[in-house]
Amino acid sequence: MIDVKKLSVVAGGTEILKNIAFNVPTGVFYGIIGPNGSGKSTLLRAISGLAPEMKGTVRVEDKPVHSYSRKKRAQLVAVLAQEGLEPVEFTVREVLEMSRFPYQNWLGREKGDSSRVIEAVMEKLSLAHLADRGIASLSGGERQRVALGRAMVQSPRLLLLDEPTTFLDIGHQVQMMDYVRKWQRESNLTAVAVLHDLNLAAQYCDRILVLHEGKVVHIGTPEETMREELIERVYGTRPTILPHPETGSPQLLLRPGHAGQQAGKADAFREGLQQAEDLESRQNYEKMSSDLAVGAGKVRP
């Protein structure tokens, strides 16, 4: 599904990603973890075709990601960002209808009837009772469900998630990840998720890639990845790792007083890398906003 070779990305004069190589088979839930400023979000943008100053190759379904038109790419790839949805005045149903734009013509019309797709998504995500509510009136958890619904009605084959649980409480975090995994398994969807919570990554991901200082330092199953020495080397703190009593997935327990010197030594590097990533994000903002405007019917591609 995804094949990345010799990928490097520069932003603001800083090399954020360095000679990245990995592949993601179809139907796999793939996690990306690493400290702040390690290049996780930039890697996700490179996979989606939005990273500037990119060297190397990113292929999706055996084609360079940049070779897809914007509309074809939107049919193939959906993105769920950590911010979810802004509190706009559109209703839930309107937002989901707008998200069918990859399949609409210049007049905003679609060949088939998309109402069944939208109704099915609202039912799956328990949004039917909110269909006529404005987005601005919803809670953070409800807005994030709508954001997931927006991705689902695109009917993509690849889902990219950028820290989708960041602003959610633990109950909604589990709910969100359960929704994503259920959809992924039922549809044989390929999902790539940047996650800060290592326990969620271990619970839901089939394979995990670890980024550190812009480089891939490990790829493996959750059991192969959640090792005390690896976590200490990357995060600068040594956890206790135990199997989950129900699922058996490795789970991390933090140990106060076990933050190593490595964490302090890496702070300056990470701060510089994070600033470069922030700059690169701002450079992409206008393009992403334009894409959303196309979806909202405000402009036409």
N, C-alpha and C positions, 0 to 999 in steps of 0.2 A: 504493500500500500504506500509506504513512505520509504524513500531511500535517500539518505543524506551522506554526501562524501566531501571531505576536505573543505568544510564550511567555515569561513571566517567572516566576521562582521565588525566593521569599524564605525564608530559614531563619536563625534566631538573630538576626533584625533586619538581616541582610545580604542584599542582592540578589545572588543567585548567578548567575542567568541573566537576560539583558536583551533583550527583544524579539527572540527567536529565531524564524526562519522558514526552512523548507526542506521538501523532499519527497523521498521515497524510492520509486522504482518497484518493482513486484513483480519478484522474481528478481535483485535487485542485491545485491552485497557492498559495503556502505557503511561507511567508516571514519570515526571521530571521533578527532582528535588535538588536542594542545595541552599547554601546561605544566601542572605540578602546580597544583591549585587553580583551574583555569580553568572548572570546571563540567561536565566530561565525564561523570562518574558520575551527577551530578544530572540531566543531560539524558537519560541512559539510563533512570533511574528515572521521569522524566516520561513517556517513551514507553511504559513498562510500566504507567503509571497509579498509581505509588506516591509521587510527589512531592507533599508538602503545600504549602499556600499558593501554589497555582499559578494564574497568570492567563494568558489566551489559550486556544488550542485545540490539542488533539492528537487527530487522527483516525486510526484504523487500520481499513483496509478500509471507508472511508466512514462510520464511526460513531465518535462520541466514545469515547475509550478507557475513560472512567469509566462508560460506559453498559453495558459488559459485566459480567455477573455474574462472581464469582471463578472459578467452574468454567468458564464459557465463555471467559474470558480465558486460563485455563491451557490450554485446547484450542487457542487461537490463538497464544499467545506462550510461548516458553520462554526462561529466563535462565540463562546460564552465568557465574558470578561468579569473580573472581580467586582466591578462597580454595579453590575446588573443594569437596571433601567433608571434613567432620570425620572423624577416625578412630573411627567408631562400630563397634559389634559386629555390625551386620547384614552379611550376605554380599552379594556383588556382585549376585547374582540377586534377592535380596530388595529391594535398593535400586531396581533397575530395575522390579520388580513394583509397588513403592509409587508409582512415578512415573506409573503409569496411572490415578491417582486422579481426573483430570478426566473419565474415562469410566466411573467406577464409580458404583453406586447407594449408598444409605445403608448397605447391608450390606457394602459393599466388593466387590460383584460386578459383573462387566462382561457386557454382552449377548453379545459375541463372544469368541473365544478369542484372548487377547493373547499367548500363549506364542510364536506364530510371529513376532510383532513383536519380542519380547525376544530370541529366538534370533538373528534376523537382525541386530539391532543389535550383539549380542555378537560375532557373526562379523565384521561390518564393522570393529569396533574392536579386534579380536584380544583379546577378553575371555573367550572361551569357556573357556579353560583356567583362568581365575580365578573362574569362576562361583560356586563354593562357598567361596571364600576370604573371610574377614572384611575389611571395609574397613580396619580398624586395622592389618592385616598388610601392606598394599600400600604401594608407594613413592609419592612425590608425583606422578610422571608417570602411574602406573597409576590413582591416585585421580582425577586430572584426566580421564583417559579415561572412567572410570565416570561422572563428572559430566557429560561430554558425552553419554554413553549415556543418562543420565537425561533429558536434554533431548530426545534423539532419540526415545525411546519415547513421549514426549508427542505425537509426530506434529504439531508446530506448523507454522504457515505463516510465522511470524516468529521469528527467533532473535536474542536480544540477548546480546552477550558483553562483559563488563566486565573488560578486561585479562586475558584467559584464559591468557596465557603468562608472567605476572609471575614466578612461582616455579619455572619450568621451565628446565632447561639448554637450550643451543641446539639440540641434537638433538631433544628433546621439543617445543620451540617449533615447529620446522618440521613435526614429525609432527602436532601438534595442529592447526596451520593447514591442513595438507594434508587432514586428516580433515574439517574444517569446510568447506573449499572443495569437496571432492568431494561431500559431502552437499548442499551448497547448489546446486551445478550439476545434480546428478542429480534433485533434487526441486523445482527452480525455487523454492527457499526464498529468502526475503528475510532477509539477515543484516546486523545493525548492530553493529559492534565498536568499543569504545574500546581504543585501542592506544597504548602508550608508545613502542614500537619503530617508528620511522619507516620503517626499511627493510622490516620486515614489512608495514606498511601499504601501502607502494608496491608490494610484490610481490603482495599478495593482494586488495587492494580495487579495485573498479571506479571508485568515486568517494570523495573524502575531504573531510570538513568540518573546518575549522580553527577551534577556539575560542581566544579570548584575552581574559582579563579579563571573562569572562561573556558575550562577544559573538561572533557569527559574523564572522570576518574574511575567509574565503575558502571557496569550494566548487569543486571541479574534479576532473579526472582526476589520477592520480599524477604524470603529466608536467607538468601545469599547476600542481600544488601544490608539488612538491619543487624550489623555486627558492631560490637562495642568499639573495636579499634578503628573501623572505617568511619563511624560517626564522630569519634573523637578527632580523627585527622581532618575531617571536613568542617565540623562545627565547633571544634575547640572545647568540647565538654564530653565526658565519658558517662553514658547512661547505663542503667541496668536494663537488660532486655529479657522479657519473659514471654512465653506463649499465651495468647488469649485463651481464657478458660473454655470458651464456646467454639471458636473458629480455629484455634491453633495458630493464627497469624502472629508473627512477632510484634510485640508492643513495647514501647520505650517508657521507662520511668526515669525522670530526671533526678540527679543526685546533687544536692546543694554542696557547694564547696569543691566541685570537681571541674570547674572551668579551667582549662589549661592555658599556658602562656601563648599557645598558637593562636587562640582567639584574639588576643590583644595585638599580636604581630600582624594579623591579617586585616585589622580594622582599617588602616589607612588605604590599603589596596582596595578593599570592598567599597569604601566611601567614594573613591575615585571612579570605580566601575559603576556604582549606582548612579552617580551624577551623569556619567556618559549614557547610561540606559535611560535616565529621565529625559535627557536632551533628545535622544533618539525617539522616545515616546512622543514628545511634543512635536517633533518633525512629522510624525505620522498622524497627528491629531486631525489636521485639516482633511487629509485623505479619508480617514475613517469617518469623519463627520459628513463628508460628501457622500460616502456610500450609504450612510444612514438616511440622508436626505433623499437619495434616490428611492430607498425602500419606503419612505414616508410619502412618496408621491410629490414632494416639493419641487424636485427637479427630475429631469429625465436623462438617462445616460447617453 
